[in-house]
Amino acid sequence: MAKTTTVRERRWVTPNKRAESYASELKDKVHKRGPKEGKPLTDLEIGVRIGSLQMKNDHIGIYKYTKALKEGKSKADAKKYSREIGKRK
């Protein structure tokens, strides 16, 4: 078996662009890019997109919670802050 010397490149997008794309695909229930463009999403693909969006939301909440604790807030205040959507002014 011969090794290939070609360099493979990873296709990726920033998380906010992927989330935006997933949200629009979920809304229309159709692939918007790639080889399946225009074809309907399967139940599995819908589940993957919903799970990915939920995971991003959970990561943001955990980040905000630990940040608030490091700033010296109480656990109750940190929990409340982690559930807020948007930036504080």
QUIJODA-V209509 format. One record per helix or strand. SS is the DSSP state (H for helix, E for strand). FROM is the first residue (numbers start at 1). TO is the last residue. If there is no record, write none. Layout:
<<SS:FROM:TO> <SS:FROM:TO>>
//
This chain:
<<H:15:28> <E:30:30> <E:40:40> <H:43:70> <H:75:82>>
//
